[in-house]
Amino acid sequence: MTINSKSIFLRRVHEAYLLKKITKRTATHFKSVYNKFDVKKKSEADEKADELLAELISESVIKQRR
């Protein structure tokens, strides 16, 4: 699954997919819903995604080190 975008949200979704925290189907769903948003909602989604998915990914890294 390749995502060529400057969007923080889409990059975080891709990272979560690569870390096997979400399935390809879920990642594709997130991408399609995000693409339906208007510009204002996309920026809000980017902000929230940066916080939430970064937290999810950091938890994954900590668990992998154990």
Residue pairs with C-beta under 8 A, 6 or more apart in sequence:
1 14
1 17
1 24
1 27
1 28
3 10
3 11
3 13
3 14
3 31
5 11
7 34
7 42
7 46
8 46
8 47
8 49
8 50
9 30
9 34
9 42
9 45
9 46
9 49
9 50
9 53
10 31
10 34
12 49
12 50
12 53
12 54
12 57
13 22
13 27
13 30
13 31
13 34
13 49
13 53
14 27
15 53
15 57
16 22
16 27
16 53
16 56
16 57
17 23
17 24
17 26
17 27
19 57
19 60
21 56
21 57
21 60
22 30
34 42
34 45
37 45
